[in-house]
Amino acid sequence: MEPSHGSVRMLGQAALLQATIDPLWFVTAAVVLFLAMAALGPRVSLSLRETRPPTTNEQDDLGGLLAAADLDPTAIHISETADPSSVQVSLIGLPGRRQLLLTEGFLDRLEDATATALLTAEAQRGRLFYLEYRAVAAAAVIGVATAMFGGLIAFSNGLFVIALTALVLFWIGRQLQFRADRAAADRVGADALADAFGVVADHRGVTPEGATWRTYFEVQPPLGQRIDRLRASE
């Protein structure tokens, strides 16, 4: 059976479309879209959470802690979580416009030394652009995967290239996190920082896990490994 005139025309249009659209455009679009989501996602998530500014007393307490940690966020948000024992501290936003997100448990349940150590650790992560690197590393892996499906990389080699890219970039990310921990330890002491990480784990009801084979495919080293390295450096 010979193909109909309509089928031939549709096949011709598909071939023309495939020939005129550069697969590199798809790779670029995928990477840019992921980076935009990584940049805007935390801000959108913050806007959807129930937060409040610190009270006058909390602001006074935080002033000393932030000064000790050498951290100067553009804004401070207190998350009113359902669990009052929840302990969380994180920086949100791009460099130069970092905002600090804390839980009420961070203010109510931690000793000053522990709070200072955690703030210092987060400040050093921000100073070394760890969050930005983590997004870029993930975007690079997505870019390689998109290039494989777009035909820029042979499928037979694509999985190997993806694995190799992830191993190298995620290893660099873990080293960057360890470097941030060392920088924080230089300010507050390695044991004090390790103790602070342990306190957070206790509040969350978890046991810090050490490194396993899965760690090779993670850009964030497990908390237990970070604690062990800090103990070993003291």
C-alpha positions in Angstrom: 0.0 0.0 0.0 1.4 3.3 -1.0 1.4 6.2 1.6 -1.3 8.8 1.0 -0.4 12.3 0.0 -1.4 13.6 3.5 0.9 11.1 5.2 3.8 12.1 3.0 3.2 15.7 3.7 3.1 15.1 7.5 6.3 13.1 7.4 8.0 15.9 5.4 6.8 18.5 7.9 8.2 16.4 10.8 11.5 16.0 9.1 11.7 19.7 8.4 10.9 20.6 12.0 13.5 18.2 13.3 16.1 19.7 10.9 15.3 23.3 11.7 15.2 23.0 15.5 18.7 22.9 17.1 18.8 20.3 19.9 21.2 22.6 21.7 18.3 25.0 22.2 16.5 22.3 24.2 19.5 21.7 26.3 19.9 25.4 27.0 16.2 25.8 27.8 16.2 22.9 30.2 19.3 24.2 32.1 18.0 27.7 32.2 14.5 26.6 33.4 16.0 24.4 36.1 18.3 27.3 37.3 15.4 29.7 37.4 13.3 27.2 39.4 16.2 26.7 41.8 16.6 30.5 42.3 12.9 31.2 42.6 11.7 28.1 44.3 12.9 28.9 47.9 11.3 32.4 47.6 8.0 30.9 46.5 8.2 28.3 49.2 8.9 31.0 51.8 5.9 33.1 50.6 3.6 30.1 51.1 4.8 29.4 54.7 3.4 31.0 57.8 6.2 33.2 59.0 6.5 36.3 61.1 9.2 38.8 61.8 11.1 38.4 65.1 9.8 40.1 68.2 11.8 42.9 69.8 13.2 40.5 72.4 14.0 37.9 69.7 15.7 40.6 67.6 17.8 41.6 70.6 18.8 38.0 71.2 19.5 37.4 67.5 21.6 40.5 67.2 24.4 39.0 69.4 24.2 35.6 67.8 24.4 37.0 64.3 27.3 39.2 65.2 29.2 36.2 66.6 28.4 34.3 63.4 29.4 37.2 61.2 26.0 36.9 59.4 24.0 39.9 58.2 20.8 38.8 56.4 18.6 41.4 54.7 15.6 40.0 56.5 14.7 37.4 59.2 11.7 35.2 59.1 10.4 33.0 61.9 8.5 30.0 60.8 5.6 29.2 63.0 5.7 25.4 62.7 3.3 23.0 64.2 6.1 21.2 66.1 7.5 23.7 68.6 10.6 21.5 69.0 11.5 21.8 65.3 15.0 23.3 64.8 15.9 24.7 61.4 18.1 27.5 60.2 18.7 28.2 56.5 19.6 31.1 54.2 17.3 31.9 51.3 18.0 34.1 48.3 20.8 35.0 46.0 24.2 36.4 47.2 23.8 40.0 48.4 20.1 39.4 49.2 20.3 36.5 51.7 17.3 36.1 54.0 17.4 34.0 57.2 14.7 31.5 58.0 14.5 30.2 61.5 12.0 28.0 63.4 10.7 29.0 66.8 12.4 26.0 68.2 15.7 27.4 67.1 15.1 30.4 69.3 13.5 28.7 72.3 15.3 25.4 72.7 18.9 26.0 71.8 21.7 27.3 73.9 23.5 30.3 72.6 26.7 28.4 71.8 24.7 25.8 69.8 22.7 28.5 68.0 25.9 30.5 67.2 27.6 27.4 65.8 24.7 26.6 63.5 24.4 30.2 62.3 28.1 30.2 61.6 27.9 27.0 59.6 25.1 28.4 57.5 27.0 31.7 57.0 30.0 29.9 55.7 27.9 27.8 53.3 26.5 31.1 51.9 29.9 32.7 51.8 31.3 29.8 49.7 28.2 29.8 47.4 27.4 26.2 48.3 23.7 26.5 47.5 24.4 28.1 44.1 27.0 25.4 43.3 24.5 22.7 44.2 22.0 24.1 41.8 24.6 24.5 39.0 25.8 20.9 39.5 22.3 19.5 39.2 21.6 21.7 36.2 24.8 20.4 34.5 23.7 16.8 35.0 20.2 17.7 33.6 21.9 19.4 30.7 23.9 16.2 29.9 20.8 14.1 30.1 18.9 16.4 27.8 21.8 16.4 25.4 21.7 12.6 25.3 18.0 12.5 24.6 18.3 15.3 22.1 20.9 13.5 20.1 23.9 15.6 20.9 25.5 12.7 22.8 25.2 9.2 21.6 22.8 7.2 23.8 25.4 4.4 24.1 27.7 6.8 25.8 25.2 9.0 27.5 24.6 7.0 30.6 28.4 6.8 31.2 28.8 10.6 30.7 25.9 11.3 33.0 27.3 9.1 35.8 30.8 10.6 35.3 29.5 14.1 35.4 27.5 13.5 38.5 30.4 11.8 40.3 32.8 14.6 39.6 30.4 17.5 40.2 28.9 16.0 43.3 32.3 15.2 44.7 33.3 18.8 44.3 30.0 19.8 46.1 30.8 17.6 49.0 34.3 19.1 49.3 32.8 22.5 49.3 30.5 21.6 52.1 33.5 20.2 54.1 35.4 23.4 53.4 32.4 25.4 54.8 32.4 23.2 57.9 36.1 23.8 58.4 35.7 27.5 58.0 32.9 27.5 60.6 35.0 25.3 62.9 37.8 27.8 62.7 35.4 30.3 64.3 33.6 28.3 66.9 35.7 25.1 67.3 35.3 21.8 65.6 33.9 20.0 68.7 31.4 22.8 69.3 30.2 22.6 65.7 30.0 18.8 65.8 28.0 19.0 69.0 25.6 21.5 67.5 25.0 19.2 64.5 24.3 16.4 67.0 21.8 18.5 68.9 19.9 19.2 65.7 19.8 15.5 64.9 18.5 14.8 68.5 15.7 17.4 68.0 14.8 15.7 64.8 14.8 12.3 66.3 17.3 10.9 63.9 20.7 9.2 64.1 23.3 11.0 61.9 24.3 8.6 59.1 27.8 8.1 57.9 29.0 7.8 54.3 27.8 4.9 52.2 28.1 4.0 48.5 25.1 6.3 47.9 27.2 9.2 49.1 29.1 9.2 45.8 25.9 10.3 44.0 25.0 13.0 46.5 26.1 16.6 46.5 25.3 17.0 50.2 27.5 14.8 52.4 25.6 12.9 55.2 25.5 14.6 58.6 27.3 11.8 60.3 30.2 12.1 57.9 30.4 15.8 58.5 30.4 15.2 62.3 33.1 12.5 62.0 35.4 14.7 60.0 35.0 17.5 62.5 35.8 15.2 65.4 38.9 13.9 63.5 40.2 17.4 62.8 40.2 18.4 66.5 
